[in-house]
Amino acid sequence: MKNFEKTNRNFFNLIAGYYDLIIFKHFLFKPIEKTIKFINIKNNSIILDIGCGTGNLVVAASERCRK
């Protein structure tokens, strides 16, 4: 069982760097933009990230906040 866990961990560590580039950029960009528009973030808003997920939404939201 430990070998399986190690193999699994190694696999996900290997693909982690590509996850955002491939999955986020091509498949999740539009839903994130729609979410940001829906929640209507204003300039100087305070955004709290509670640590769930990849953090892509909070990064996009914080960029919107600075505009």
PERA-V40117 format. One line per field, one symbol per residue. burial: + if it has 24 or more other ideal C-beta (glycine too) atoms within 12 Angstrom, else -. A space follows every 10 residues. Layout:
# PERA-V40117
burial = ???
This chain:
# PERA-V40117
burial = ---------- ---------- ---+------ -+---+---- ---------- -----+++-+ +--+---
